[in-house]
Amino acid sequence: MEIEVETMDQLRRALDSRADRLMLDEFPLDRIREAVELRNETAPDMKLEASGQVILENVRQIALTGVDFISVGAMTKNVEAIDYSLRVVDDF
């Protein structure tokens, strides 16, 4: 089970849960570091996932905070549909 949190207060409450993972939604780098530190002190087995505003230019900085997972929503949110078709011609 995963719980999404948007604030440090929500994180504090969720750390007491029996969730497998907590998703830090739209946390800036300093808050991610703070969240990792809090997790390490109170629930070291809880996995943390950073999500929101993840781009190639900042993914390394996010990884260095100590989170366990990083998700990239842009891969699916900003997808533009392409119309493909297949035409079969019977020239036999």
Helices and strands as residue ranges (DSSP letters): E 2-5, H 8-14, E 21-25, H 29-42, E 47-51, H 59-63, E 69-71, H 74-77
